[in-house]
Amino acid sequence: MKSNKEVDKKLGLMFKEKRQELGMSQTHVTKWLKYSSPQFLSNFERGLCLLPLKKLGVLIQLYGMDAEQVTDLILGL
């Protein structure tokens, strides 16, 4: 079983890579998430914290990601 920190880092990296693939800045995404600073997004992408589920859902939609793939990573499937 993977540790939570390992999953957090993989999840953050998955979202970071997708954001970069789409050519979006952290500042741009932060505005979509309605945060005042990109620092929280940076922390999430580095696996230092998790996003609330609602915000995670916003990112999945914004990035056009497969929600099942994200869920599988979180659950360790």
WOLINGI-V387346 format. One record per backbone hydrogen bond with DSSP energy under -1.0 kcal/mol. CO is the residue of the C=O (numbers start at 1). NH is the residue of the N-H. If there is no record, write none. Layout:
co=CO nh=NH
co=CO nh=NH
//
This chain:
co=3 nh=7
co=4 nh=8
co=5 nh=9
co=6 nh=10
co=7 nh=11
co=8 nh=12
co=9 nh=13
co=10 nh=14
co=11 nh=15
co=12 nh=16
co=13 nh=17
co=14 nh=18
co=15 nh=19
co=16 nh=20
co=17 nh=21
co=18 nh=22
co=19 nh=24
co=20 nh=23
co=25 nh=29
co=26 nh=30
co=27 nh=31
co=28 nh=32
co=29 nh=33
co=30 nh=35
co=38 nh=42
co=39 nh=43
co=40 nh=44
co=41 nh=45
co=42 nh=46
co=43 nh=48
co=44 nh=47
co=52 nh=56
co=53 nh=57
co=54 nh=58
co=55 nh=59
co=56 nh=60
co=57 nh=61
co=58 nh=62
co=59 nh=63
co=60 nh=65
co=66 nh=70
co=67 nh=71
co=68 nh=72
co=69 nh=73
co=70 nh=74
co=71 nh=75
co=72 nh=77
//
